[in-house]
Amino acid sequence: MAEAGPVYDAVVVGGGPSGATAAQTLAREGRTVVLLDRDGRIKPCGGAIPPRLVRDFDIPEALIVARARGARIVAPSARTVDMPIDGGYVGMVDREHFDEALRVRAARNGAERVTGTFDHITRRGDGTVTVHYRDKVGGTLHAIDTRVVVGADGARSQVARQEVPGGGMVKCVFAYHEIIDTPDGIDEDRCDVYYQRDLSPDFYAWIFPHGRTASVGTGSMQKGFPLRQATAVLRDRAGLAGATTIRCEGAPIPLKPLKRWDNGRDVVLAGDAAGTVAPASGEGIYYAMVGGQIAAEAALAYLETGDARALAGARKTFMKAHGRVFWILGILQAFWYTTDRRRERFVSICADPDVQRLTWQSYMNKELVRSDPLAHLRIFLKDSAHLLGLARVR
């Protein structure tokens, strides 16, 4: 009979920003942690992070490959609106290096890294959870015993699907991007966002600077929409058709938090597995890392008390801090992204100085700006005029 292995305090499934942050948080508190991750998986992502993430998670300067000082919004009519950032920036990272740096940091804090693909969970009568995974080489099944599991294995999370009621049923945008060599002439200080139907009928396409490279991609909720073809059109339209393609990635991106993040027993979700990507913008790195930290804190409370109700606190804590932003962005996407006429008006709204200032302040600090009621009133009146078709589209 094989000798029983150690029982870890936690197994974190998934080594993206959320899982790596959860593993680091648990290990830093002295808990024994395994970070189980598939090797070589890179998520399609523009790579935008706000200054608050850099501050809160102590991101090294070397991982920020560019700082965008504004955005250019392109309407269905090809009209453009520039949105400069006054006194701030959007940090840009390359997920290939950013994610690995977070995993390395988790390991330095004491997490044990294991490469493999999650398969399923079983349980023993003493409350021990066994995480079964397959190795990369021969697909051999292995097992790790633990007390709690953090599922951070992406939008199509197997942990969520198998363990959490309603898991794996999250609404998604299907995203695809290409990392290309940055040719001479591309604006490295600006993010370009395209609201054009041939590039995306219900979301947006983008060109984001990454220093010596750039992320060029698009997304759509319509199954079967030709993402690769649309990206080729975007590259041609932007004069990037001849740029060398370094790598290509595609994946679903969730746009609505799951109604439940735990199984009421010994599993809690985080990141894309929990659906924490902001609607309308598709921003996910900040919310993934916050969600990973919150999930880890819920797991710590469970480990200390043995009360599984602590795991449900993860969703409550996250939604209390960010639920209102997700709700507002969800309404924005549901209305303004549906037709070219509405998207044309949406781009007109983006030209408003009040909208620009409050948008960037909210983005950089990750909270709604409440200190300027007159600006909010002006935005409300202007939005109402566009909703009623009374405002002139410029």
C-alpha positions in Angstrom: 0.0 0.0 0.0 1.4 3.4 -1.0 2.4 5.8 1.8 0.0 8.7 2.2 1.4 12.0 1.2 1.0 15.3 3.0 -2.3 17.1 3.4 -1.8 20.7 2.2 -3.8 23.5 3.6 -4.9 24.6 0.1 -4.6 23.7 -3.6 -5.0 26.6 -6.1 -6.1 25.3 -9.5 -4.9 27.8 -12.2 -1.8 30.0 -12.3 -3.1 33.1 -14.0 -3.1 36.5 -12.1 -6.0 35.3 -9.9 -4.6 31.9 -9.0 -1.1 33.2 -8.5 -2.3 36.0 -6.2 -4.4 33.5 -4.2 -1.4 31.2 -3.8 0.8 34.0 -2.7 -1.7 35.4 -0.2 -2.2 31.9 1.4 1.6 31.1 1.4 2.4 34.5 2.9 0.2 33.6 5.9 2.3 30.5 6.5 -0.2 28.0 4.9 1.0 25.1 2.8 -0.1 25.6 -0.7 0.1 23.9 -4.1 -0.3 26.0 -7.2 -1.5 23.6 -9.9 -1.1 25.1 -13.4 -1.1 24.0 -17.0 2.3 24.9 -18.6 2.5 27.4 -21.4 -1.1 28.7 -21.5 -1.4 32.4 -22.3 -4.7 34.1 -22.2 -5.7 36.5 -25.1 -5.6 39.9 -23.4 -4.8 43.5 -24.2 -2.8 43.6 -21.0 -4.1 46.8 -19.5 -3.7 47.4 -15.8 -4.6 50.5 -13.7 -2.2 52.4 -11.5 -4.1 51.1 -8.4 -3.1 47.5 -9.3 0.5 48.6 -9.6 0.3 50.1 -6.1 -1.9 47.5 -4.3 0.0 44.5 -5.6 3.5 46.0 -5.8 4.1 45.3 -9.5 7.8 45.7 -10.5 8.6 48.5 -12.9 10.1 46.0 -15.3 6.8 44.2 -15.9 5.2 47.4 -17.3 6.1 47.4 -21.0 4.3 50.6 -21.9 2.2 53.4 -20.4 -0.7 54.6 -22.5 -1.6 58.2 -21.9 -4.9 58.1 -23.6 -7.2 56.2 -26.0 -8.5 56.8 -29.5 -12.1 55.6 -30.0 -13.1 54.8 -33.6 -16.8 55.0 -34.5 -18.7 52.9 -37.0 -18.4 55.8 -39.4 -14.6 55.8 -38.9 -14.9 59.1 -37.0 -12.3 59.2 -34.2 -12.4 60.7 -30.7 -9.3 61.1 -28.6 -9.6 60.6 -24.8 -6.4 61.9 -23.2 -5.6 61.0 -19.6 -4.9 64.0 -17.4 -2.1 63.1 -15.0 -2.4 59.4 -15.2 -1.8 56.3 -17.4 -2.9 52.9 -18.4 -0.1 50.4 -17.6 0.4 47.7 -20.3 1.8 44.2 -19.5 2.6 41.2 -21.7 0.7 38.3 -20.1 3.4 35.8 -21.1 5.9 37.4 -18.7 3.4 39.0 -16.3 1.7 35.8 -15.3 4.9 33.9 -14.9 6.3 36.6 -12.7 3.3 36.3 -10.4 3.7 32.6 -10.2 7.4 32.9 -9.4 6.5 35.4 -6.6 4.0 33.0 -5.2 6.7 30.3 -5.1 9.1 32.7 -3.4 6.5 33.2 -0.7 6.3 29.4 -0.1 3.8 28.0 -2.6 4.7 24.7 -4.3 4.4 24.8 -8.1 3.0 21.7 -9.8 2.4 21.4 -13.6 -0.6 19.5 -14.7 -4.3 19.7 -15.7 -7.1 19.4 -13.2 -9.2 16.3 -13.6 -11.6 15.9 -10.7 -12.1 16.0 -6.9 -12.8 13.2 -4.5 -13.3 13.3 -0.7 -12.5 11.1 2.2 -14.6 10.7 5.3 -12.2 12.7 7.5 -12.9 15.9 5.5 -9.8 15.7 3.3 -10.2 16.8 -0.3 -8.2 15.0 -3.0 -7.4 17.0 -6.2 -6.7 14.6 -9.1 -4.7 16.0 -12.0 -3.0 14.7 -15.1 0.7 15.4 -15.9 1.8 17.0 -19.1 4.0 14.2 -20.3 1.9 11.1 -20.4 -1.4 12.2 -19.0 -0.8 10.0 -15.9 -3.3 10.7 -13.1 -1.8 12.1 -9.8 -3.4 13.2 -6.6 -2.9 15.9 -4.0 -4.6 15.9 -0.6 -5.8 19.3 0.8 -8.3 21.0 3.1 -9.6 23.6 0.7 -9.5 24.2 -3.1 -9.4 27.6 -4.8 -10.7 27.2 -8.4 -9.0 29.8 -10.6 -8.9 27.8 -13.8 -10.5 30.2 -16.3 -13.8 31.0 -17.9 -14.5 27.3 -18.7 -13.5 26.2 -15.3 -13.7 22.5 -14.6 -13.6 23.2 -10.9 -16.6 25.4 -11.2 -18.5 23.1 -13.6 -18.0 20.0 -11.3 -18.2 21.6 -7.8 -20.3 24.8 -7.8 -24.0 25.0 -8.6 -24.4 27.0 -11.8 -20.6 26.9 -12.4 -19.4 26.9 -16.0 -22.5 28.5 -17.3 -21.3 32.1 -17.4 -22.0 34.3 -20.4 -18.9 34.9 -22.4 -17.3 37.0 -25.2 -15.0 35.0 -27.4 -11.8 36.9 -27.8 -8.8 36.5 -30.2 -5.6 38.5 -30.5 -2.3 38.5 -32.2 1.0 39.8 -30.6 2.9 41.5 -33.4 6.2 43.3 -33.8 5.6 47.0 -33.4 6.5 48.7 -36.6 7.8 52.2 -36.9 5.1 54.8 -36.6 2.7 53.1 -34.1 1.7 55.4 -31.2 3.1 53.7 -28.1 1.3 56.1 -25.8 -2.2 55.3 -27.0 -4.8 52.5 -26.9 -7.0 52.3 -30.0 -10.6 50.9 -29.6 -12.7 50.2 -32.6 -16.5 50.0 -32.5 -17.1 48.9 -36.1 -19.4 46.1 -37.1 -17.1 44.2 -39.4 -14.5 44.0 -36.6 -17.0 43.2 -33.9 -20.8 43.2 -34.1 -21.4 43.5 -30.4 -18.2 44.2 -28.6 -15.0 46.0 -29.8 -11.7 45.5 -31.4 -8.4 46.9 -30.2 -4.8 47.8 -30.8 -2.9 48.1 -27.5 0.8 49.0 -27.3 3.3 46.7 -25.5 6.5 48.6 -26.1 8.3 46.7 -28.8 5.2 44.7 -29.6 1.4 45.3 -29.7 -1.8 43.3 -29.0 -4.2 43.4 -31.9 -7.5 41.6 -31.5 -11.2 41.5 -31.2 -14.1 39.9 -29.4 -17.7 38.9 -29.9 -20.5 37.1 -28.2 -21.7 35.7 -31.5 -20.6 32.2 -31.9 -19.2 31.7 -35.4 -18.1 35.3 -35.8 -14.8 35.1 -37.8 -12.4 36.6 -35.2 -9.2 35.8 -37.1 -10.6 37.3 -40.3 -11.8 40.4 -38.4 -8.3 40.8 -36.8 -6.7 40.6 -40.3 -9.1 43.3 -41.5 -8.2 45.4 -38.4 -4.4 45.0 -39.1 -4.9 46.0 -42.7 -7.0 49.0 -41.8 -4.4 50.2 -39.3 -1.5 49.6 -41.6 -0.2 46.6 -39.6 -0.8 43.8 -42.2 3.0 43.4 -42.8 4.0 43.3 -39.2 5.5 40.0 -38.0 3.1 37.9 -35.9 4.8 36.6 -32.8 2.0 34.5 -31.4 -1.8 34.1 -31.5 -4.3 33.3 -28.7 -8.0 32.8 -28.3 -10.3 32.1 -25.4 -13.7 32.9 -23.9 -13.9 35.8 -21.5 -16.8 35.9 -19.0 -18.7 39.1 -18.6 -20.9 38.5 -15.6 -20.1 37.2 -12.1 -21.5 33.8 -11.2 -24.3 33.9 -8.7 -22.4 31.6 -6.5 -18.6 31.2 -6.0 -18.5 28.3 -3.5 -19.9 24.8 -3.0 -20.8 25.4 0.7 -18.2 22.8 1.7 -14.5 23.2 0.6 -14.2 25.0 -2.8 -14.2 28.7 -3.6 -13.8 30.3 -7.1 -11.8 33.3 -8.2 -11.0 35.2 -11.4 -12.5 34.2 -14.7 -13.8 31.0 -13.1 -16.0 33.3 -10.9 -16.8 35.6 -13.9 -15.0 38.7 -12.6 -14.3 40.4 -15.9 -15.9 43.9 -16.3 -18.7 44.1 -18.9 -18.3 46.6 -21.7 -14.5 47.0 -21.2 -13.5 43.4 -20.8 -11.0 44.4 -18.2 -10.0 41.5 -16.1 -6.5 41.5 -14.6 -7.2 43.9 -11.7 -10.5 42.1 -10.8 -8.8 38.7 -11.2 -6.1 39.7 -8.7 -8.5 41.3 -6.2 -10.7 38.2 -6.5 -7.8 35.9 -5.9 -6.8 37.8 -2.8 -10.4 37.8 -1.5 -10.9 34.1 -2.2 -7.6 33.4 -0.4 -8.8 35.4 2.6 -12.1 33.5 2.6 -10.1 30.2 2.5 -7.9 31.4 5.4 -11.0 32.1 7.4 -12.4 28.7 6.6 -9.1 27.0 7.6 -9.0 28.9 10.9 -12.6 28.2 11.9 -13.7 25.1 10.0 -16.9 27.0 9.1 -17.6 26.6 5.4 -19.9 29.7 5.4 -16.7 31.7 5.4 -16.2 30.7 1.7 -19.4 32.4 0.7 -17.9 35.6 2.0 -15.6 35.9 -1.0 -18.4 36.8 -3.4 -20.1 39.1 -0.9 -16.9 41.0 -0.3 -16.1 41.4 -4.0 -19.6 42.5 -5.0 -19.8 45.0 -2.2 -16.7 46.7 -3.5 -17.2 46.3 -7.3 -20.8 45.1 -7.9 -22.1 48.5 -8.7 -19.4 49.2 -11.3 -20.2 45.8 -13.0 -23.9 46.6 -13.0 -23.4 50.0 -14.6 -21.0 48.6 -17.2 -23.4 45.8 -18.0 -26.2 48.2 -18.7 -23.8 50.3 -20.9 -22.9 47.3 -23.0 -26.4 45.9 -23.2 -27.7 49.2 -24.6 -24.9 51.1 -26.4 -23.2 48.1 -28.2 -26.3 46.7 -29.9 -26.5 48.8 -33.1 -24.2 51.0 -35.2 -26.4 54.0 -34.6 -26.1 53.6 -30.8 -22.4 53.0 -31.0 -22.0 56.2 -33.1 -23.7 58.1 -30.3 -21.7 56.3 -27.7 -18.5 57.5 -29.3 -20.0 61.1 -29.3 -20.5 60.7 -25.5 -16.8 59.7 -25.2 -15.9 63.1 -26.6 -17.4 64.9 -23.6 -14.7 66.3 -21.2 -16.8 65.3 -18.1 -17.1 61.8 -19.3 -13.4 61.5 -20.1 -12.4 62.9 -16.7 -14.7 60.7 -14.6 -14.1 57.6 -16.8 -10.3 57.8 -16.3 -10.5 58.7 -12.6 -12.8 55.7 -12.0 -10.6 53.4 -14.1 -7.3 54.4 -12.5 -8.6 54.2 -8.9 -11.1 51.4 -9.5 -14.0 53.1 -7.8 -16.9 55.4 -8.9 -16.1 59.1 -8.6 -18.7 60.7 -6.2 -17.0 64.0 -5.5 -18.4 66.0 -8.5 -22.2 65.9 -8.5 -22.5 68.6 -11.1 -20.4 66.6 -13.6 -22.6 63.6 -13.0 -25.7 65.7 -13.6 -24.2 67.1 -16.8 -23.4 63.6 -18.0 -26.9 62.4 -17.1 -28.5 65.2 -19.1 -26.2 64.6 -22.1 -26.8 60.8 -22.0 -30.5 61.4 -21.9 -30.3 63.6 -25.0 -28.5 60.9 -26.9 -30.9 58.2 -25.7 -33.8 60.3 -26.9 -32.1 61.1 -30.2 -32.1 64.8 -29.4 -28.3 65.3 -29.4 -26.5 65.9 -32.6 -23.9 63.3 -33.5 -20.6 64.9 -34.3 
